[in-house]
Amino acid sequence: MPIITTNAIVLNSLKFGDTSLIVKCFTQQDGVKSYMVRGILKAKKGGLKVAYFQPLTQVKLVANHNTKNTLNTIKEIQVLQPYQTIYQDIVKQSITFFLSEVVSNVIQEEEANEDLYGFLESSFYWLDAHEKIANFHLVFLLKLTSFLGFYPDISEAEKQGFHLLEGFFTDETYDKNVISGNDFFQFKKLLNTSLENSDQLSFSKSERQQVLQVLISYYKLHIDSFRNPKSLDVLEAVFS
């Protein structure tokens, strides 16, 4: 069983028995991996800490990565650059739980993807470092589609509708998968917007929820296994 040293982003953790966790990570070296962390919920000094496995924590792992479809084990772990605000700010915390659900749902590959890893790494550090983050999750979700293979084709962005299933702009707005009118207008604001400029987007609270629902519909049409994140209601309540 090879011992691997790799950076990783914690996606989620699930309690196993009374004292253990099963932790899912997106590793820089080997893609998605799941680990059995035994006894971590027991009160003890030193060793692994539950705080290391909060959603979207960025860590460095020394781990056994087996070649069979069984759980891996962690030998050593350290937090790379502790977040300063994400777990203290209720809005950022809500965004974090929501995005950890989404990312855990849509990224399944068990192989390295340096570009995707770099995008996630820099995005979450950006979230931690900035205050004006009300539109962060919207821009993030749209940009993530470029790594998943269904970023909108913007070559005819002057048209009056967007076909969610086909991923292109169209004037044929009668199709059930085409958004037009205000849904289209609000969604289109996200195009060509960077995280750095996300605070300049003008959305009312209802428009922000409207765009989020469009994005979720877009994901559902392109990823068969995609489901509404359980944290969606909490996120919408925070921004209501």
ZIHUUR-V104869 format. One record per pair of residues at least 24 apart in sequence whose ideal C-beta (glycine too) atoms are under 7 Angstrom apart, sorted by sequence separation. I is the first residue (numbers start at 1). J is the second residue. D is the distance in Angstrom with one decimal. If there is no record, write none. Layout:
# ZIHUUR-V104869
i | j | d
I | J | D
I | J | D
This chain:
# ZIHUUR-V104869
i | j | d
6 | 30 | 6.6
186 | 210 | 5.6
187 | 211 | 5.7
4 | 29 | 5.9
52 | 77 | 5.5
162 | 187 | 6.4
186 | 211 | 4.9
4 | 30 | 6.5
52 | 79 | 6.2
183 | 210 | 6.4
187 | 214 | 5.0
209 | 236 | 5.6
35 | 63 | 6.6
119 | 147 | 6.2
48 | 77 | 6.2
23 | 53 | 5.1
209 | 239 | 6.9
116 | 147 | 4.4
183 | 214 | 5.6
208 | 239 | 5.8
21 | 53 | 6.2
33 | 65 | 6.3
95 | 127 | 6.9
115 | 147 | 6.5
54 | 87 | 6.3
157 | 191 | 6.7
205 | 239 | 5.8
30 | 65 | 5.7
36 | 71 | 4.1
92 | 127 | 6.3
179 | 214 | 6.1
205 | 240 | 6.0
35 | 71 | 6.2
34 | 71 | 5.5
35 | 72 | 4.9
36 | 73 | 6.1
37 | 74 | 6.1
154 | 191 | 5.9
34 | 72 | 6.7
35 | 73 | 6.2
95 | 133 | 6.8
99 | 137 | 6.2
33 | 72 | 5.4
35 | 74 | 5.2
98 | 137 | 6.4
152 | 191 | 6.8
13 | 53 | 4.6
56 | 96 | 5.3
55 | 96 | 5.5
86 | 127 | 6.5
92 | 133 | 6.4
95 | 136 | 6.3
99 | 140 | 6.6
55 | 97 | 5.9
86 | 128 | 5.0
91 | 133 | 6.9
95 | 137 | 5.1
106 | 148 | 6.0
10 | 53 | 5.4
12 | 55 | 6.1
56 | 99 | 6.9
85 | 128 | 5.5
10 | 54 | 6.7
11 | 55 | 7.0
56 | 100 | 5.3
81 | 125 | 6.9
84 | 128 | 5.9
177 | 221 | 6.8
10 | 55 | 6.2
55 | 100 | 3.5
83 | 128 | 4.4
10 | 56 | 6.4
9 | 56 | 6.1
10 | 57 | 4.5
142 | 190 | 4.8
9 | 58 | 5.5
10 | 59 | 6.6
22 | 71 | 6.6
7 | 58 | 6.9
8 | 59 | 5.4
139 | 190 | 6.1
138 | 190 | 5.9
7 | 60 | 5.5
8 | 61 | 5.1
164 | 217 | 5.9
139 | 193 | 5.5
164 | 218 | 5.1
6 | 61 | 5.7
139 | 195 | 5.6
165 | 221 | 4.9
5 | 62 | 5.1
164 | 221 | 5.3
3 | 62 | 6.5
4 | 63 | 5.6
136 | 195 | 6.6
139 | 198 | 4.5
3 | 64 | 5.9
4 | 65 | 4.8
136 | 198 | 5.7
1 | 64 | 4.8
2 | 65 | 5.8
58 | 121 | 6.5
135 | 198 | 4.3
135 | 199 | 6.6
1 | 66 | 4.9
58 | 124 | 6.8
135 | 201 | 4.8
132 | 199 | 3.6
56 | 124 | 5.2
135 | 203 | 6.5
126 | 195 | 5.3
138 | 208 | 7.0
3 | 75 | 6.9
123 | 195 | 6.5
150 | 222 | 4.4
7 | 80 | 6.5
138 | 211 | 5.5
142 | 215 | 6.7
134 | 208 | 6.9
138 | 212 | 6.3
141 | 215 | 4.8
32 | 107 | 6.0
32 | 108 | 6.0
32 | 109 | 6.3
138 | 215 | 6.7
31 | 109 | 4.7
32 | 110 | 5.6
31 | 110 | 4.5
24 | 104 | 6.1
30 | 110 | 6.6
31 | 111 | 4.7
26 | 107 | 5.8
30 | 111 | 6.9
31 | 112 | 6.1
30 | 112 | 6.4
31 | 113 | 6.4
29 | 112 | 5.7
28 | 112 | 6.8
12 | 100 | 5.9
11 | 100 | 5.7
28 | 117 | 4.9
26 | 117 | 6.8
11 | 103 | 5.9
12 | 104 | 5.1
11 | 104 | 4.0
26 | 120 | 6.9
134 | 239 | 6.8
9 | 120 | 5.7
9 | 121 | 6.9
106 | 223 | 5.6
105 | 225 | 6.8
106 | 226 | 6.6
105 | 226 | 5.9
105 | 227 | 7.0
102 | 229 | 5.9
101 | 229 | 3.8
101 | 230 | 6.6
101 | 231 | 5.6
98 | 229 | 5.6
98 | 231 | 4.6
97 | 231 | 4.4
98 | 232 | 6.6
94 | 231 | 7.0
98 | 235 | 4.6
94 | 234 | 5.4
95 | 235 | 6.7
94 | 235 | 5.0
94 | 238 | 4.5
91 | 238 | 5.5
90 | 238 | 6.7
